Amino acid sequence: MTLFLLTGMGLNVFSRGAGWEEHIARLEAALEDSPEAGDRERLIVVLAYLRATRGPLDDGALADVARIAREAADPLGRSWAVITQAEYALAQGELRQAHDLAIEAGTIAPSFDGYCQEVAFRAALWLGDAGLARAAAEHVHASPFSGRVSTASRRTVDAGIAAFEGRTGEAVAGYLTAIRELADLAQEFDLARTTLDAVTMLGTSDPGLATAAVTARAAFERLGTLPYIERLDAVLARSGTSESTAAGATVATSATARTERGSGVAS
């Protein structure tokens, strides 16, 4: 695999959640081969990007990413470094910093702005700042990308805005649709984070969201994203839902579906 493909696949691997360990191992092996300076910078940033959600990065990695964010000749390289800082700040609970860094990353490389604004939106959502969230949502909708992942992303931000505005039924429906779309696309980590957004805003009184929370926690555990496990557990505790209660909702939902199929009720 070429270095271009190896580093370019980082965002896809990150979103899908599949193959993180294998990709990290390939990146580490490529770094050991003493690549040229530009390639080395890309490898350092993508490694930090994949590790940013799992817990504290060491001082050396943070310093390397900060240097690349300041000094990289390629604007996209600088933007990658800054969005890595934003993702790390988000995972560490530094939400305003995460928002501001994500905005900065999109400014550096406008072609990357759509994804950067999604990170800014998530930080604003967790902050509870509707104004910042609306501003980021406008940019997400303005992105020129129009694939199925982009459609799910737009649906997610619309659901968040609906939740801010008290349109609870619309918000629940939007989040559940986005979660199904991301599941169909095998975007496991994006799905889990979207579920975290949903239960942060809406709790788990809806059985569909309670079921999704179980799936999200299992995904976070499999990926080793401890900060996200801790945040989800805290949200569930505030909403009065334990993991076992949410698991019960999964069983109840499945039983209801079987009953409806058996009685001929349309789903």
TASULTA-V702953 format. One record per pair of residues at least 4 apart in sequence whose C-alpha atoms are under 7 Angstrom apart, sorted by the first residue. I is the first residue (numbers start at 1). J is the second residue. D is the distance in whole Angstrom. If there is no record, write none. Layout:
# TASULTA-V702953
[[I,J,D] [I,J,D]]
This chain:
# TASULTA-V702953
[[1,5,6] [1,6,6] [2,6,6] [3,7,6] [4,8,6] [5,9,6] [7,42,7] [7,43,6] [7,46,6] [9,13,6] [10,14,6] [10,46,6] [11,15,6] [12,16,6] [13,17,6] [13,18,6] [13,19,7] [13,20,6] [14,50,6] [15,187,6] [15,188,7] [15,189,5] [15,190,5] [16,186,6] [16,187,4] [16,188,5] [16,189,6] [16,190,7] [17,187,7] [17,188,5] [17,189,5] [17,223,7] [19,23,6] [20,24,6] [21,25,6] [22,26,6] [23,27,6] [24,28,6] [24,47,6] [25,29,6] [26,30,6] [27,31,6] [27,43,6] [27,47,7] [28,32,6] [29,33,7] [31,35,6] [31,40,6] [31,43,7] [35,39,6] [35,40,6] [36,40,6] [37,41,6] [38,42,6] [39,43,6] [40,44,6] [41,45,6] [41,68,7] [42,46,6] [42,77,7] [43,47,6] [44,48,6] [45,49,6] [45,65,6] [45,80,7] [45,81,6] [46,50,6] [47,51,6] [48,52,6] [48,61,7] [48,84,7] [49,84,5] [52,57,7] [52,87,6] [52,88,5] [53,88,6] [53,91,6] [53,225,5] [53,227,7] [54,224,6] [54,225,4] [54,226,6] [54,227,6] [55,226,6] [55,227,6] [57,61,6] [57,62,6] [58,62,6] [59,63,6] [60,64,6] [61,65,6] [62,66,6] [63,67,6] [64,68,6] [65,69,6] [65,81,6] [66,70,6] [67,71,6] [68,72,5] [68,78,6] [68,81,6] [69,78,4] [69,79,7] [69,81,5] [69,82,6] [70,78,7] [72,77,6] [72,78,6] [74,78,6] [75,79,6] [75,108,6] [75,109,6] [76,80,6] [76,109,5] [77,81,6] [78,82,6] [79,83,6] [79,105,5] [79,106,7] [79,108,6] [79,109,6] [80,84,6] [81,85,6] [82,86,6] [82,101,6] [82,105,5] [83,87,6] [83,101,7] [83,102,6] [83,105,6] [83,116,7] [84,88,6] [85,89,6] [85,101,7] [86,90,6] [86,98,4] [86,99,7] [86,101,5] [86,102,5] [87,91,6] [87,98,7] [88,92,6] [89,93,6] [89,94,5] [89,95,7] [89,97,6] [89,98,5] [90,94,6] [90,95,5] [90,98,5] [90,123,7] [91,227,6] [91,228,7] [92,227,7] [94,98,6] [95,99,6] [95,123,5] [95,127,6] [96,100,6] [96,123,7] [97,101,6] [98,102,6] [98,120,7] [98,123,6] [99,103,6] [99,119,7] [99,120,4] [99,123,5] [99,124,7] [100,104,6] [101,105,6] [102,106,6] [102,116,5] [102,117,6] [102,119,6] [102,120,5] [103,107,6] [103,116,6] [103,117,6] [103,120,6] [104,108,6] [105,109,7] [105,116,6] [106,110,5] [106,112,6] [106,113,4] [106,116,5] [107,113,7] [109,113,7] [112,116,6] [113,117,6] [114,118,7] [114,139,7] [114,140,5] [114,143,5] [115,119,7] [116,120,6] [117,121,6] [117,136,5] [117,139,6] [117,140,6] [118,122,6] [118,140,6] [119,123,6] [120,124,6] [120,136,6] [121,125,6] [121,133,5] [121,136,5] [121,137,7] [122,126,6] [123,127,6] [124,128,6] [124,129,5] [124,132,6] [124,133,5] [125,129,6] [125,133,6] [129,133,6] [130,134,6] [130,164,6] [131,135,6] [132,136,6] [133,137,6] [134,138,6] [134,161,7] [135,139,7] [136,140,6] [137,141,6] [137,157,6] [138,142,6] [139,143,6] [140,154,7] [141,154,6] [145,150,6] [146,150,6] [146,151,6] [147,151,6] [148,152,6] [149,153,6] [150,154,6] [151,155,6] [152,156,6] [152,178,5] [152,181,6] [152,182,7] [153,157,6] [154,158,6] [155,159,6] [155,174,6] [155,178,6] [156,160,6] [156,174,7] [156,175,6] [156,178,6] [157,161,6] [158,162,6] [159,163,6] [159,170,7] [159,171,4] [159,174,5] [159,175,6] [160,164,6] [160,171,7] [161,165,6] [162,166,6] [162,167,5] [162,168,7] [162,170,6] [162,171,5] [163,167,6] [163,168,6] [163,171,5] [163,201,6] [167,171,6] [168,172,6] [169,173,6] [170,174,6] [171,175,6] [172,176,6] [173,177,6] [174,178,6] [175,179,6] [175,198,6] [176,180,6] [177,181,6] [178,182,6] [179,183,6] [179,191,6] [179,194,7] [180,184,6] [181,185,6] [182,186,6] [182,187,5] [182,191,6] [183,187,6] [183,188,7] [183,191,7] [187,191,6] [188,192,6] [188,219,7] [189,193,6] [189,219,7] [190,194,6] [191,195,6] [192,196,6] [192,216,4] [192,219,7] [193,197,6] [194,198,6] [195,199,6] [195,212,6] [195,213,6] [195,216,6] [196,200,6] [196,232,6] [197,201,6] [198,202,6] [199,203,4] [199,204,6] [199,209,7] [200,235,6] [203,239,6] [204,209,5] [204,210,5] [204,239,7] [204,241,7] [205,210,7] [206,210,6] [207,211,6] [207,249,6] [207,253,7] [208,212,6] [209,213,6] [210,214,7] [210,246,5] [210,249,6] [211,215,7] [211,246,6] [211,247,7] [211,249,6] [211,250,5] [212,216,6] [213,217,6] [214,218,6] [214,243,7] [214,246,6] [214,247,6] [215,219,6] [216,220,6] [217,221,6] [217,229,6] [218,222,6] [219,223,6] [220,224,6] [220,225,5] [220,228,7] [220,229,6] [221,225,6] [221,229,7] [225,229,6] [226,230,6] [227,231,6] [228,232,6] [229,233,6] [230,234,6] [231,235,6] [232,236,6] [233,237,6] [234,238,6] [235,239,6] [236,240,6] [236,241,5] [236,242,6] [237,241,6] [237,242,6] [241,245,6] [241,246,6] [242,246,6] [243,247,6] [244,248,6] [245,249,6] [246,250,7] [247,251,7] [248,252,6] [249,253,6] [250,254,6] [251,255,6] [252,256,6] [253,257,6] [254,258,6] [255,259,6] [256,260,6] [257,261,6] [258,262,6] [259,263,6] [260,264,6] [260,265,5] [261,265,6]]
